[in-house]
Amino acid sequence: MPKFKLSHDVTVRTYPVPPAGFDLATASTRERLRHGIPRCPVEFPELAKRWEAKLRQRPLKIVEPVFRLMDYKRHHLIKLKKGHGPQTTSIWSGGIVFPPGGDTMKWIEGTWKMPTASPPSGAVDGIWYSASTWIGIDGDYGSGDVLQAGCDADVIISGGVVQHQFNPWWEWYPAGSYWISTIPVSPGDELTCLICVQAGSTTNGFIFLSNVTTGVGSFFSATAPAGTTLQGNCAEWIVEALEIDTNAPELAKYTTVDFTECSAGTVGGATVQAGSGSTIDMVDGSGSVISEGEILGATEVQVKYV
């Protein structure tokens, strides 16, 4: 079981790829843990039932993740206020939920199709524009960390030619973001993700990220950056604009993203669905909304380019 350190003393552990014929749905707990595949928390039977059903519906090829540090920086965290209505930021748009008073977030799940990214109006030759889709725990309401995973859709005009790249990634902020190069992604592919804090811990978690369309996914566990603990004070489903070539976020024009299966759970055993939360809109320098979050149902968040 390889174990190695990334930036900020973040430790990642990967596991042997299961042998041919390995059945996730019927494997014992011991067999699953040998390959780094935990069962869903027992206090959330509906979550466990849903994920077991997923594993039965489609065959999944588990691959060992290979990480590469992103060669551009991400962003400072946003500062939203709990309990308020739609909020605005310069980098995030989507949906956000908070735990009941005195409780903290333990897990989050979400499924979405990768958008197609295109250059926005007035795009500058040689500048990357991005629409990064992800789910995560923390990042708002005073927390100084965020545990997140998802996929970037980037686009650039170079010499008059439009080029694209799609990179799945994970991050435990304030450590760096890491591309997962062993999960190829194309526009229109359906991704699904589950992030869970390990029982009794605020510094250990596991991530499952899978391309449902191609049937390729990875499980791995990670520790928090040095001096960081997960606050568990919020969870979110987000489309983000990234800083890549400039000192300001550059949002790509993207097709609408529908996050489904938008549920999160708390240490105390409560399930918090997106429908009970609020939305986040992204604005440009003049305060105009350029990316808009909307809650469509109990477990669905839609994010649109405006």
HUVEN-V368251 format. One record per residue. N is the residue number from 1. SS is DSSP state (alpha for helix, beta for strand, coil for the rest). Layout:
# HUVEN-V368251
N	SS
N	SS
This chain:
# HUVEN-V368251
1	coil
2	coil
3	beta
4	beta
5	beta
6	coil
7	alpha
8	alpha
9	alpha
10	coil
11	beta
12	beta
13	beta
14	coil
15	coil
16	coil
17	coil
18	coil
19	coil
20	coil
21	coil
22	coil
23	coil
24	coil
25	coil
26	coil
27	coil
28	coil
29	alpha
30	alpha
31	alpha
32	alpha
33	alpha
34	alpha
35	coil
36	coil
37	coil
38	coil
39	coil
40	coil
41	coil
42	coil
43	coil
44	coil
45	alpha
46	alpha
47	alpha
48	alpha
49	alpha
50	alpha
51	alpha
52	alpha
53	alpha
54	alpha
55	alpha
56	alpha
57	alpha
58	coil
59	coil
60	coil
61	beta
62	beta
63	coil
64	coil
65	coil
66	coil
67	beta
68	beta
69	beta
70	coil
71	coil
72	coil
73	coil
74	coil
75	coil
76	coil
77	coil
78	coil
79	coil
80	coil
81	coil
82	coil
83	coil
84	coil
85	coil
86	coil
87	beta
88	beta
89	beta
90	coil
91	coil
92	beta
93	beta
94	beta
95	beta
96	beta
97	beta
98	coil
99	coil
100	coil
101	coil
102	coil
103	coil
104	coil
105	beta
106	beta
107	beta
108	beta
109	beta
110	beta
111	beta
112	beta
113	beta
114	coil
115	coil
116	coil
117	beta
118	beta
119	coil
120	coil
121	coil
122	coil
123	coil
124	coil
125	coil
126	coil
127	coil
128	coil
129	beta
130	beta
131	beta
132	beta
133	beta
134	beta
135	beta
136	beta
137	beta
138	coil
139	coil
140	coil
141	coil
142	coil
143	coil
144	coil
145	coil
146	beta
147	beta
148	beta
149	beta
150	beta
151	beta
152	beta
153	beta
154	beta
155	beta
156	beta
157	beta
158	beta
159	coil
160	coil
161	beta
162	beta
163	beta
164	beta
165	beta
166	beta
167	beta
168	beta
169	beta
170	beta
171	beta
172	beta
173	beta
174	coil
175	coil
176	coil
177	beta
178	beta
179	beta
180	beta
181	coil
182	coil
183	coil
184	coil
185	coil
186	coil
187	coil
188	coil
189	coil
190	beta
191	beta
192	beta
193	beta
194	beta
195	beta
196	beta
197	beta
198	coil
199	coil
200	coil
201	coil
202	coil
203	coil
204	beta
205	beta
206	beta
207	beta
208	beta
209	beta
210	beta
211	beta
212	coil
213	coil
214	coil
215	coil
216	beta
217	beta
218	beta
219	beta
220	beta
221	beta
222	beta
223	beta
224	coil
225	coil
226	coil
227	coil
228	coil
229	coil
230	coil
231	coil
232	coil
233	coil
234	coil
235	beta
236	beta
237	beta
238	beta
239	beta
240	beta
241	coil
242	beta
243	coil
244	coil
245	coil
246	coil
247	coil
248	coil
249	coil
250	beta
251	beta
252	coil
253	beta
254	beta
255	coil
256	coil
257	beta
258	beta
259	beta
260	beta
261	beta
262	beta
263	beta
264	beta
265	beta
266	beta
267	coil
268	coil
269	coil
270	coil
271	beta
272	beta
273	beta
274	alpha
275	alpha
276	alpha
277	coil
278	beta
279	beta
280	beta
281	beta
282	beta
283	beta
284	coil
285	coil
286	coil
287	coil
288	coil
289	beta
290	beta
291	beta
292	beta
293	beta
294	beta
295	beta
296	beta
297	beta
298	coil
299	coil
300	beta
301	beta
302	beta
303	beta
304	beta
305	beta
306	coil
